[in-house]
Amino acid sequence: MKTLAKIFLSIVGLILLLLLGVKILGVRADIANDITGNKIKQVKKGMTLEQVVAILGRPYSINSLNGLHDISCRNSKSRLEMDINNQTNIKEEVEKIYSDTSYCCEGNKEDLQNKFVTLTYTRPIKLSNHYPMLWVHLDSTYKVSNVYAKQYDGLLGLDDPSIYSDSVIDEKKFNNCFK
């Protein structure tokens, strides 16, 4: 019985230490180029890829919506998801993925016609209480269609509604995430 009580108390103690540790970690962020909220607010709808990079710097990664498929799609094409560096030519990589205009399903056909691209400026933080995420969405002409930020709850995998976009800004959470 004493052994069972020790095990129980040890487990409870570990859980409390874990919760305390996560609370101490609080809001952490992995944001490219030390981007601030003021810089994010400078990015406006219609700006070019080059203008965005001049303000925010290069993103961590790019991806496309190419690859969203109908549920019945059996031969889905791969989508663009890649980490980038200073030598990566973003437009060239996007054009490669969209150069194959054969589509595998109607959902993929729509993606190929729209040619959307997302620049990702943040990365998830494991075991952080909260962490920000920032995306800049570009249209087929490489112009900004939306800037979007969320705050994720790293422990539970939940996220808040948008804290920053064209139509929404939660100043308190936004300023907390992007100082």
C-alpha positions in Angstrom: 0.0 0.0 0.0 2.8 2.4 0.8 4.3 1.8 -2.6 1.0 2.6 -4.3 0.8 5.8 -2.3 4.3 6.8 -3.3 3.6 6.1 -7.0 0.4 8.2 -6.8 2.2 11.1 -5.1 5.1 10.9 -7.5 2.7 11.1 -10.5 0.8 14.0 -9.0 4.1 15.8 -8.2 5.3 15.3 -11.8 2.0 16.6 -13.2 2.3 19.7 -11.0 5.9 20.3 -12.0 4.9 20.0 -15.7 2.1 22.4 -15.3 4.3 24.8 -13.4 7.0 24.5 -16.0 4.6 25.2 -18.8 3.2 28.2 -17.0 6.8 29.5 -16.5 7.5 29.1 -20.2 4.4 31.3 -21.0 4.3 32.9 -24.4 7.2 32.0 -26.5 7.7 32.6 -30.2 9.8 31.5 -33.1 9.3 34.4 -35.4 11.4 35.0 -38.5 13.6 38.1 -38.6 12.4 39.4 -35.2 9.2 40.7 -36.8 7.2 43.1 -34.8 3.6 44.0 -34.8 4.4 47.4 -36.4 6.1 45.7 -39.3 3.2 43.3 -39.8 0.8 46.3 -39.9 2.8 47.8 -42.7 1.9 44.9 -45.0 -1.2 45.8 -47.0 -3.5 44.0 -49.4 -2.1 44.3 -53.0 1.5 44.6 -52.0 3.9 42.5 -54.1 6.0 39.6 -52.8 9.1 41.8 -53.1 7.5 44.5 -51.0 6.5 42.0 -48.3 10.0 40.6 -48.2 11.4 44.1 -48.0 9.3 44.7 -44.8 9.2 41.3 -43.1 12.3 39.6 -44.6 12.2 36.1 -45.9 9.7 33.7 -44.5 10.7 30.4 -42.9 8.7 28.4 -45.4 6.3 28.6 -48.3 3.4 26.4 -49.3 0.5 26.3 -51.7 -3.0 25.1 -51.6 -2.1 22.9 -54.5 -3.0 19.5 -53.3 -6.4 20.0 -51.8 -8.4 17.2 -53.3 -11.9 15.8 -53.5 -12.5 13.1 -51.0 -12.7 10.6 -53.8 -9.3 11.6 -55.3 -7.2 8.4 -55.6 -4.0 9.9 -57.2 -3.5 13.1 -55.4 -0.7 15.3 -56.6 1.9 16.6 -54.1 1.6 20.2 -52.8 4.3 22.8 -52.4 5.6 22.8 -48.8 9.2 23.8 -48.3 11.5 25.5 -46.0 13.4 28.3 -47.7 16.7 30.1 -47.3 18.3 33.2 -48.8 19.1 31.4 -52.1 15.5 30.1 -52.7 13.7 31.8 -55.5 10.2 31.7 -54.2 8.5 32.5 -57.6 10.5 29.8 -59.3 9.6 27.2 -56.8 5.9 28.1 -57.0 6.0 28.1 -60.8 7.5 24.6 -60.8 4.6 23.2 -58.8 2.0 24.9 -60.9 3.7 24.1 -64.3 2.0 20.7 -64.4 -1.5 21.7 -65.3 -2.9 18.2 -65.4 -5.2 17.8 -62.5 -6.2 14.7 -60.5 -9.7 15.9 -59.3 -11.9 19.0 -59.4 -10.6 20.3 -56.1 -7.1 20.1 -57.5 -8.2 21.8 -60.7 -9.5 24.7 -58.7 -6.2 25.0 -56.8 -4.2 25.0 -60.0 -6.3 27.7 -61.5 -6.1 29.9 -58.4 -2.4 29.4 -57.7 -2.4 30.7 -54.2 0.8 30.8 -52.1 1.3 31.3 -48.4 4.4 32.7 -46.7 4.9 31.3 -43.2 6.8 33.6 -40.8 6.5 31.6 -37.6 7.0 28.1 -36.3 5.2 26.1 -33.6 6.8 26.0 -30.1 6.5 22.6 -28.4 5.5 22.8 -24.7 4.9 26.5 -24.9 1.8 27.8 -23.1 1.0 30.0 -26.1 2.7 30.8 -29.4 1.9 33.0 -32.3 1.5 32.0 -35.9 1.8 34.4 -38.9 0.9 33.8 -42.5 0.9 36.2 -45.5 -1.3 34.8 -48.3 -0.5 35.8 -51.9 -2.8 35.5 -55.0 -1.8 34.2 -58.4 0.0 37.5 -59.2 2.1 37.3 -56.1 0.3 40.1 -54.4 -1.0 40.1 -50.8 -4.5 38.9 -50.5 -4.5 38.6 -46.7 -2.2 38.8 -43.6 -3.4 36.4 -40.9 -2.2 35.8 -37.3 -3.4 33.4 -34.6 -2.3 32.5 -31.1 -2.1 28.8 -30.5 -2.5 27.1 -27.2 0.6 24.8 -27.3 -0.5 22.5 -24.5 -3.9 21.6 -25.7 -3.4 22.1 -29.5 -6.2 24.6 -29.5 -6.1 28.0 -31.2 -7.8 31.3 -30.7 -9.8 32.9 -33.5 -7.9 35.3 -35.6 -6.0 37.9 -33.6 -5.0 39.8 -36.8 -6.4 39.9 -40.3 -8.1 42.3 -42.7 -11.2 42.5 -40.7 -10.2 41.5 -37.2 -7.6 42.7 -34.7 -7.4 41.7 -31.1 -4.9 44.4 -30.0 -4.1 42.8 -26.6 -3.3 39.3 -27.9 -1.6 40.7 -31.1 0.6 43.0 -29.1 1.4 40.2 -26.7 2.5 37.9 -29.5 4.2 40.4 -31.8 5.9 42.9 -29.5 
